[in-house]
Amino acid sequence: MIDLGTCKKLNGNEKTFTMIGTPNYMAP
């Protein structure tokens, strides 16, 4: 499943640290 509502546009070497979901249910 893909949710494009959580997309971000990054420029160059920017990093993003947004967590989606809970640690118990996230993919490794």
PQR file with spaces between the fields and no chain letter, atoms N, CA, C, O and H, PARSE charges and radii, in Angstrom:
ATOM       1  N    MET     1       0.840   -1.192    0.000 -0.4000 1.5000
ATOM       2  CA   MET     1       0.000    0.000    0.000 -0.0000 2.0000
ATOM       3  C    MET     1       0.875    1.241    0.000  0.5500 1.7000
ATOM       4  O    MET     1       1.921    1.288    0.647 -0.5500 1.4000
ATOM       5  N    ILE     2       0.432    2.221   -0.724 -0.4000 1.5000
ATOM       6  CA   ILE     2       1.172    3.489   -0.791 -0.0000 2.0000
ATOM       7  C    ILE     2       0.214    4.624   -0.463  0.5500 1.7000
ATOM       8  O    ILE     2      -0.877    4.702   -1.028 -0.5500 1.4000
ATOM       9  H    ILE     2      -0.418    2.182   -1.249  0.4000 1.0000
ATOM      10  N    ASP     3       0.614    5.496    0.440 -0.4000 1.5000
ATOM      11  CA   ASP     3      -0.182    6.667    0.783 -0.0000 2.0000
ATOM      12  C    ASP     3       0.613    7.898    0.400  0.5500 1.7000
ATOM      13  O    ASP     3       1.537    8.292    1.112 -0.5500 1.4000
ATOM      14  H    ASP     3       1.500    5.432    0.899  0.4000 1.0000
ATOM      15  N    LEU     4       0.261    8.506   -0.722 -0.4000 1.5000
ATOM      16  CA   LEU     4       1.010    9.666   -1.195 -0.0000 2.0000
ATOM      17  C    LEU     4       0.772   10.897   -0.329  0.5500 1.7000
ATOM      18  O    LEU     4       1.416   11.925   -0.537 -0.5500 1.4000
ATOM      19  H    LEU     4      -0.489    8.186   -1.301  0.4000 1.0000
ATOM      20  N    GLY     5      -0.123   10.815    0.620 -0.4000 1.5000
ATOM      21  CA   GLY     5      -0.357   11.917    1.536 -0.0000 2.0000
ATOM      22  C    GLY     5       0.780   12.093    2.532  0.5500 1.7000
ATOM      23  O    GLY     5       0.825   13.098    3.241 -0.5500 1.4000
ATOM      24  H    GLY     5      -0.646    9.979    0.789  0.4000 1.0000
ATOM      25  N    THR     6       1.705   11.128    2.599 -0.4000 1.5000
ATOM      26  CA   THR     6       2.822   11.228    3.535 -0.0000 2.0000
ATOM      27  C    THR     6       4.132   11.528    2.815  0.5500 1.7000
ATOM      28  O    THR     6       5.202   11.404    3.411 -0.5500 1.4000
ATOM      29  H    THR     6       1.668   10.311    2.023  0.4000 1.0000
ATOM      30  N    CYS     7       4.069   11.918    1.547 -0.4000 1.5000
ATOM      31  CA   CYS     7       5.280   12.190    0.769 -0.0000 2.0000
ATOM      32  C    CYS     7       5.891   13.531    1.160  0.5500 1.7000
ATOM      33  O    CYS     7       5.192   14.444    1.600 -0.5500 1.4000
ATOM      34  H    CYS     7       3.200   12.019    1.062  0.4000 1.0000
ATOM      35  N    LYS     8       7.196   13.631    0.993 -0.4000 1.5000
ATOM      36  CA   LYS     8       7.901   14.887    1.204 -0.0000 2.0000
ATOM      37  C    LYS     8       8.864   15.099    0.053  0.5500 1.7000
ATOM      38  O    LYS     8       9.413   14.140   -0.491 -0.5500 1.4000
ATOM      39  H    LYS     8       7.764   12.889    0.636  0.4000 1.0000
ATOM      40  N    LYS     9       9.070   16.361   -0.320 -0.4000 1.5000
ATOM      41  CA   LYS     9      10.046   16.683   -1.360 -0.0000 2.0000
ATOM      42  C    LYS     9      11.305   17.189   -0.674  0.5500 1.7000
ATOM      43  O    LYS     9      11.260   18.142    0.105 -0.5500 1.4000
ATOM      44  H    LYS     9       8.624   17.140    0.121  0.4000 1.0000
ATOM      45  N    LEU    10      12.436   16.542   -0.969 -0.4000 1.5000
ATOM      46  CA   LEU    10      13.698   16.909   -0.347 -0.0000 2.0000
ATOM      47  C    LEU    10      14.642   17.486   -1.387  0.5500 1.7000
ATOM      48  O    LEU    10      14.645   17.073   -2.546 -0.5500 1.4000
ATOM      49  H    LEU    10      12.473   15.768   -1.601  0.4000 1.0000
ATOM      50  N    ASN    11      15.439   18.447   -0.951 -0.4000 1.5000
ATOM      51  CA   ASN    11      16.419   19.069   -1.838 -0.0000 2.0000
ATOM      52  C    ASN    11      17.828   18.694   -1.392  0.5500 1.7000
ATOM      53  O    ASN    11      18.161   18.826   -0.214 -0.5500 1.4000
ATOM      54  H    ASN    11      15.436   18.783   -0.010  0.4000 1.0000
ATOM      55  N    GLY    12      18.650   18.229   -2.316 -0.4000 1.5000
ATOM      56  CA   GLY    12      20.044   17.928   -2.012 -0.0000 2.0000
ATOM      57  C    GLY    12      20.206   16.860   -0.952  0.5500 1.7000
ATOM      58  O    GLY    12      19.696   15.750   -1.101 -0.5500 1.4000
ATOM      59  H    GLY    12      18.380   18.122   -3.273  0.4000 1.0000
ATOM      60  N    ASN    13      20.923   17.193    0.132 -0.4000 1.5000
ATOM      61  CA   ASN    13      21.253   16.216    1.169 -0.0000 2.0000
ATOM      62  C    ASN    13      20.353   16.323    2.396  0.5500 1.7000
ATOM      63  O    ASN    13      20.750   15.926    3.491 -0.5500 1.4000
ATOM      64  H    ASN    13      21.337   18.095    0.252  0.4000 1.0000
ATOM      65  N    GLU    14      19.156   16.850    2.224 -0.4000 1.5000
ATOM      66  CA   GLU    14      18.245   16.953    3.359 -0.0000 2.0000
ATOM      67  C    GLU    14      17.802   15.566    3.813  0.5500 1.7000
ATOM      68  O    GLU    14      17.746   14.625    3.021 -0.5500 1.4000
ATOM      69  H    GLU    14      18.833   17.173    1.334  0.4000 1.0000
ATOM      70  N    LYS    15      17.490   15.458    5.096 -0.4000 1.5000
ATOM      71  CA   LYS    15      17.002   14.193    5.643 -0.0000 2.0000
ATOM      72  C    LYS    15      15.667   14.441    6.334  0.5500 1.7000
ATOM      73  O    LYS    15      15.400   15.538    6.824 -0.5500 1.4000
ATOM      74  H    LYS    15      17.536   16.222    5.739  0.4000 1.0000
ATOM      75  N    THR    16      14.850   13.421    6.363 -0.4000 1.5000
ATOM      76  CA   THR    16      13.570   13.515    7.058 -0.0000 2.0000
ATOM      77  C    THR    16      13.479   12.403    8.092  0.5500 1.7000
ATOM      78  O    THR    16      13.972   11.297    7.871 -0.5500 1.4000
ATOM      79  H    THR    16      15.067   12.530    5.964  0.4000 1.0000
ATOM      80  N    PHE    17      12.852   12.699    9.212 -0.4000 1.5000
ATOM      81  CA   PHE    17      12.789   11.732   10.302 -0.0000 2.0000
ATOM      82  C    PHE    17      11.360   11.496   10.780  0.5500 1.7000
ATOM      83  O    PHE    17      11.147   11.129   11.935 -0.5500 1.4000
ATOM      84  H    PHE    17      12.452   13.597    9.392  0.4000 1.0000
ATOM      85  N    THR    18      10.381   11.703    9.900 -0.4000 1.5000
ATOM      86  CA   THR    18       8.986   11.503   10.284 -0.0000 2.0000
ATOM      87  C    THR    18       8.703   10.015   10.449  0.5500 1.7000
ATOM      88  O    THR    18       8.981    9.224    9.547 -0.5500 1.4000
ATOM      89  H    THR    18      10.555   12.001    8.962  0.4000 1.0000
ATOM      90  N    MET    19       8.150    9.631   11.598 -0.4000 1.5000
ATOM      91  CA   MET    19       7.773    8.236   11.818 -0.0000 2.0000
ATOM      92  C    MET    19       6.288    8.080   11.547  0.5500 1.7000
ATOM      93  O    MET    19       5.467    8.853   12.040 -0.5500 1.4000
ATOM      94  H    MET    19       7.924   10.273   12.331  0.4000 1.0000
ATOM      95  N    ILE    20       5.956    7.076   10.762 -0.4000 1.5000
ATOM      96  CA   ILE    20       4.560    6.768   10.467 -0.0000 2.0000
ATOM      97  C    ILE    20       4.256    5.404   11.080  0.5500 1.7000
ATOM      98  O    ILE    20       4.958    4.431   10.804 -0.5500 1.4000
ATOM      99  H    ILE    20       6.622    6.447   10.361  0.4000 1.0000
ATOM     100  N    GLY    21       3.240    5.326   11.890 -0.4000 1.5000
ATOM     101  CA   GLY    21       2.888    4.055   12.517 -0.0000 2.0000
ATOM     102  C    GLY    21       3.530    3.910   13.887  0.5500 1.7000
ATOM     103  O    GLY    21       4.093    4.859   14.432 -0.5500 1.4000
ATOM     104  H    GLY    21       2.669    6.117   12.114  0.4000 1.0000
ATOM     105  N    THR    22       3.436    2.714   14.426 -0.4000 1.5000
ATOM     106  CA   THR    22       4.017    2.429   15.733 -0.0000 2.0000
ATOM     107  C    THR    22       5.142    1.416   15.568  0.5500 1.7000
ATOM     108  O    THR    22       5.088    0.588   14.658 -0.5500 1.4000
ATOM     109  H    THR    22       2.980    1.942   13.984  0.4000 1.0000
ATOM     110  N    PRO    23       6.152    1.459   16.418 -0.5600 1.5000
ATOM     111  CA   PRO    23       7.308    0.552   16.278  0.2800 2.0000
ATOM     112  C    PRO    23       6.926   -0.926   16.210  0.5500 1.7000
ATOM     113  O    PRO    23       7.603   -1.703   15.538 -0.5500 1.4000
ATOM     114  N    ASN    24       5.856   -1.325   16.891 -0.4000 1.5000
ATOM     115  CA   ASN    24       5.461   -2.739   16.889 -0.0000 2.0000
ATOM     116  C    ASN    24       4.874   -3.196   15.559  0.5500 1.7000
ATOM     117  O    ASN    24       4.842   -4.394   15.282 -0.5500 1.4000
ATOM     118  H    ASN    24       5.305   -0.693   17.437  0.4000 1.0000
ATOM     119  N    TYR    25       4.416   -2.271   14.742 -0.4000 1.5000
ATOM     120  CA   TYR    25       3.745   -2.648   13.506 -0.0000 2.0000
ATOM     121  C    TYR    25       4.459   -2.147   12.260  0.5500 1.7000
ATOM     122  O    TYR    25       3.919   -2.256   11.159 -0.5500 1.4000
ATOM     123  H    TYR    25       4.443   -1.297   14.967  0.4000 1.0000
ATOM     124  N    MET    26       5.658   -1.602   12.407 -0.4000 1.5000
ATOM     125  CA   MET    26       6.409   -1.092   11.263 -0.0000 2.0000
ATOM     126  C    MET    26       7.241   -2.202   10.634  0.5500 1.7000
ATOM     127  O    MET    26       7.670   -3.134   11.314 -0.5500 1.4000
ATOM     128  H    MET    26       6.097   -1.513   13.302  0.4000 1.0000
ATOM     129  N    ALA    27       7.462   -2.090    9.324 -0.4000 1.5000
ATOM     130  CA   ALA    27       8.338   -3.047    8.642 -0.0000 2.0000
ATOM     131  C    ALA    27       9.777   -2.804    9.078  0.5500 1.7000
ATOM     132  O    ALA    27      10.125   -1.672    9.413 -0.5500 1.4000
ATOM     133  H    ALA    27       7.113   -1.333    8.772  0.4000 1.0000
ATOM     134  N    PRO    28      10.616   -3.822    9.084 -0.5600 1.5000
ATOM     135  CA   PRO    28      12.017   -3.657    9.491  0.2800 2.0000
ATOM     136  C    PRO    28      12.805   -2.798    8.511  0.5500 1.7000
ATOM     137  O    PRO    28      13.997   -2.566    8.713 -0.5500 1.4000
